[in-house]
């Protein structure tokens, strides 16, 4: 075969192959177009957070009316927020908070946090419940002076100062004249009991739950100790700064005793006649002396002593000396 013919044949075959490839490429369907669509990430599920239903300040005790649940997105929930899943868990959390108070003010609708709450018996609780401008002062007491342990934190009492007979010096040389100096006076009126010894538990309200519903921390269980009355060595009272100074001085000169007041005293005082209240306040400041209490000592201090005759001997001489004779 001639060289020219061979070249033409190879060229024809190459052209045919190229034509076939081009035709195949033209007949192939175009590749599918990839459409990229932005999909929004699913929103985080909401959580229920415990908030205050009204403005709360230190000294306000948490109760059911002070709490409300609000839904917040999980991104807005902080670690120190109070959350619970399920109705039962939420009710349990409310019972645990019952009776707690605030370390700082919390506005209505603001989520409550663990560090904003303080419970009875914890450091800072007494300072939180103390009325602004008032002072907490402790006075010594015993079984009798504390009404056999029947006074509880939260009660209102009067404080009575009575002079100690053993600490008095006889004002005269007359026998039994010490009794004439005995006196008592109510020096502080209508003050709130904050603590007995170091216990402030009963000043905070407690939830009325059955024993199986009580929280594990035992913060809401004071009824178990209601039947066990203890004697106390000190009582802490909420008083004015001036009354705190009076009590500090009074306990150095006599015995202090608390007198429990009725819970209705405040209601009666609101509706009483102002003149009657003034008369009651005046009479309560009067000093009660031994003669106002009993007449058993009447006349003893002024009783004339019988003269005492003492015989004396000096050698052979005999004489007598009369003591206690009227001048």
C-alpha positions in Angstrom: 0.0 0.0 0.0 1.3 3.3 -0.8 2.4 5.6 1.8 0.0 8.3 0.8 -3.0 5.9 1.0 -1.9 4.7 4.4 -1.7 8.3 5.7 -5.2 9.0 4.4 -6.5 5.8 6.0 -5.1 6.7 9.4 -6.4 10.2 9.1 -9.8 9.0 8.2 -9.9 6.6 11.2 -8.7 9.3 13.5 -11.3 11.7 12.2 -14.0 9.1 12.5 -13.0 8.4 16.1 -12.9 12.1 17.0 -16.3 12.6 15.4 -17.7 9.7 17.4 -16.4 11.1 20.6 -17.7 14.5 19.9 -21.1 13.1 18.9 -21.2 11.0 22.1 -20.3 14.1 24.2 -23.1 16.1 22.6 -25.6 13.4 23.1 -24.8 13.0 26.9 -27.4 14.8 29.2 -26.0 17.8 31.2 -25.1 17.1 34.8 -27.7 18.1 37.4 -27.5 21.6 38.8 -26.7 21.5 42.6 -28.8 24.0 44.4 -27.5 25.1 47.8 -30.3 26.1 50.2 -29.6 27.7 53.6 -31.6 25.9 56.3 -32.1 27.7 59.7 -30.9 25.7 62.7 -33.7 24.5 64.9 -34.5 26.8 67.8 -33.4 25.7 71.2 -36.3 24.4 73.3 -37.7 26.8 76.0 -37.2 26.2 79.7 -39.3 27.3 82.6 -37.5 29.6 85.0 -38.7 30.6 88.4 -39.2 34.4 88.7 -40.6 36.8 91.3 -44.2 37.8 90.7 -43.7 41.0 92.6 -40.9 43.2 93.8 -39.2 41.5 96.7 -36.8 43.1 99.2 -34.7 41.7 102.1 -37.1 40.7 104.9 -39.9 39.6 102.6 -40.5 35.8 103.0 -41.0 33.7 99.9 -44.5 32.2 99.6 -46.6 30.8 96.8 -47.9 34.3 95.8 -44.3 35.6 95.4 -43.3 33.1 92.7 -44.2 32.6 89.0 -42.8 30.5 86.2 -41.8 32.0 82.9 -40.5 30.4 79.7 -37.1 31.4 78.5 -35.0 30.1 75.6 -32.3 27.7 76.7 -29.7 30.2 75.5 -31.0 32.8 77.9 -31.0 30.5 80.9 -28.0 30.9 83.2 -26.5 28.3 85.5 -27.7 30.0 88.7 -31.3 30.3 87.5 -33.9 28.1 89.2 -35.3 25.6 86.7 -37.3 22.4 86.9 -38.8 20.0 84.4 -42.2 18.7 85.1 -45.1 19.9 87.3 -44.0 17.8 90.2 -40.4 19.0 90.2 -41.7 22.6 90.0 -43.9 22.2 93.0 -41.1 20.6 95.0 -38.8 23.5 94.2 -41.5 26.0 95.4 -41.7 24.1 98.7 -38.0 24.3 99.2 -38.0 28.0 98.7 -40.9 28.6 101.1 -39.8 30.8 104.0 -36.6 32.0 102.5 -35.8 35.7 102.2 -33.7 37.8 99.9 -30.1 39.1 100.3 -30.8 42.0 97.9 -33.9 43.4 96.2 -35.4 41.6 93.2 -37.7 43.3 90.8 -40.9 41.7 89.5 -40.4 39.3 86.6 -36.7 38.9 87.2 -35.5 35.3 87.5 -34.5 34.2 91.0 -30.9 33.0 91.6 -29.5 30.7 94.3 -27.1 33.4 95.6 -30.0 35.9 96.1 -31.8 33.6 98.6 -30.9 33.0 102.2 -32.7 30.5 104.5 -33.3 30.5 108.3 -30.2 29.3 110.1 -27.8 30.4 107.3 -25.3 33.2 107.7 -26.8 36.6 106.8 -30.4 35.5 107.5 -30.8 37.6 110.6 -29.4 40.7 109.0 -31.7 40.2 106.0 -34.9 40.0 108.1 -33.9 42.9 110.4 -36.0 46.0 109.8 -34.0 48.9 108.4 -32.9 51.3 111.2 -33.4 48.6 113.9 -30.8 46.7 115.9 -30.6 43.1 117.1 -29.5 42.7 120.7 -29.3 39.6 122.8 -30.3 39.5 126.5 -29.6 36.6 129.0 -32.6 34.5 130.0 -33.5 31.2 131.6 -36.4 28.8 131.8 -38.6 31.1 133.8 -37.6 34.4 132.1 -38.3 32.9 128.7 -41.8 31.6 129.7 -40.6 28.0 130.0 -39.5 28.0 126.3 -43.0 29.0 125.0 -41.7 32.2 123.4 -40.7 31.6 119.8 -38.9 33.7 117.2 -41.4 36.0 115.5 -43.4 36.6 118.7 -43.7 40.1 120.2 -42.8 40.7 123.8 -42.2 43.3 126.5 -39.0 43.3 128.5 -39.3 43.8 132.3 -36.3 44.8 134.5 -36.4 43.8 138.1 -33.7 44.6 140.7 -31.9 41.7 142.3 -32.4 41.5 146.1 -29.0 39.9 146.6 -27.3 42.7 144.7 -28.9 45.5 146.8 -27.3 47.1 149.7 -29.6 47.9 152.6 -30.5 51.6 152.3 -30.7 51.9 156.1 -29.5 49.9 159.1 -33.1 48.8 159.7 -33.6 45.0 159.2 -35.4 44.0 156.0 -34.9 47.5 154.5 -33.5 45.8 151.4 -37.0 44.6 150.5 -38.2 48.2 150.3 -35.7 48.9 147.5 -37.0 46.1 145.3 -38.7 47.4 142.1 -39.6 46.4 138.6 -40.4 48.3 135.4 -41.2 47.5 131.8 -38.4 49.2 129.9 -39.0 47.9 126.4 -42.4 47.5 124.8 -43.7 45.5 121.9 -40.5 44.2 120.3 -40.1 41.3 117.9 -38.2 38.2 118.9 -35.6 37.4 116.3 -33.8 34.3 117.7 -33.7 32.0 120.7 -30.1 31.1 121.4 -28.9 30.8 117.8 -32.1 29.4 116.4 -34.1 31.6 114.0 -36.1 28.8 112.4 -39.5 29.7 113.7 -39.4 33.3 112.5 -39.8 32.2 108.9 -43.1 30.7 107.6 -43.2 27.0 106.7 -45.1 25.1 104.1 -47.9 22.9 105.3 -46.8 19.7 103.7 -47.0 16.1 104.8 -43.8 14.4 105.9 -43.3 12.6 102.6 -43.4 15.9 100.7 -40.8 17.6 102.9 -37.6 18.5 101.0 -34.4 16.6 101.8 -32.7 19.6 103.3 -35.3 19.8 106.0 -35.6 23.6 105.6 -39.4 23.6 105.8 -39.9 21.3 108.7 -40.4 23.1 112.0 -43.5 21.3 113.2 -41.5 18.2 114.2 -39.8 20.3 116.9 -43.1 21.9 118.0 -43.7 19.4 120.8 -40.1 19.6 122.0 -39.7 22.8 124.1 -36.2 23.7 125.2 -34.9 26.2 127.7 -32.9 29.1 126.3 -29.9 31.0 127.6 -30.4 34.1 125.4 -33.1 35.8 123.4 -32.3 38.2 120.5 -34.7 41.1 120.1 -35.3 43.6 117.4 -35.1 47.1 119.0 -34.4 50.7 118.3 -30.8 51.9 118.9 -32.0 53.7 122.1 -33.6 50.6 123.4 -30.5 48.6 122.7 -28.5 50.9 125.0 -31.2 50.6 127.7 -31.0 46.8 127.6 -27.2 46.8 127.7 -27.3 48.9 130.9 -30.3 47.1 132.4 -28.8 43.7 132.3 -25.9 45.0 134.5 -28.2 46.1 137.3 -30.9 43.5 137.5 -32.7 40.5 135.9 -34.5 40.8 132.6 -37.7 38.9 131.9 -39.8 38.8 128.7 -43.6 39.0 128.7 -45.4 37.6 125.7 -47.8 39.9 124.0 -51.0 38.9 122.2 -51.0 38.7 118.4 -54.2 40.9 118.5 -52.4 43.8 120.2 -51.6 45.4 116.8 -55.2 45.1 115.6 -56.5 46.6 118.8 -53.9 49.4 118.8 -55.0 50.4 115.3 -58.6 50.8 116.4 -58.0 52.1 119.9 -58.6 55.7 121.1 -55.3 57.7 121.0 -55.9 59.0 124.5 -56.4 55.5 125.8 -53.1 54.4 124.2 -51.3 57.4 125.8 -52.7 56.4 129.2 -51.6 52.8 128.7 -48.1 53.9 127.7 -47.9 56.2 130.7 -49.0 53.5 133.1 -46.6 50.9 131.6 -43.7 53.2 132.4 -44.4 53.4 136.1 -42.2 51.6 138.6 -43.7 48.8 140.5 -42.4 48.6 144.1 -42.7 45.9 146.7 -45.4 47.8 148.5 -47.4 47.8 145.2 -47.1 44.0 145.0 -47.8 42.9 148.6 -48.5 44.4 152.0 -46.6 41.7 153.9 -43.6 44.1 154.5 -45.7 47.1 155.4 -44.4 48.5 158.7 -41.4 46.2 158.9 -39.0 48.9 157.9 -40.2 51.3 160.5 -40.7 48.8 163.3 -39.2 49.9 166.6 -36.6 47.5 167.9 -36.8 46.2 171.4 -33.7 47.4 173.4 -31.1 44.8 174.1 -29.5 44.8 177.6 -26.0 43.4 177.9 -24.4 42.9 181.4 -20.8 43.8 181.8 -18.3 42.7 184.4 -15.1 44.5 185.2 -13.4 42.9 188.2 -15.7 43.2 191.1 -17.8 45.8 189.4 -21.0 44.9 187.5 -22.8 47.0 185.0 -25.1 46.9 182.0 -25.2 48.4 178.5 -28.4 49.0 176.6 -28.3 48.7 172.8 -31.1 49.8 170.4 -32.7 52.1 172.9 -34.4 55.2 171.5 -32.4 58.3 171.8 
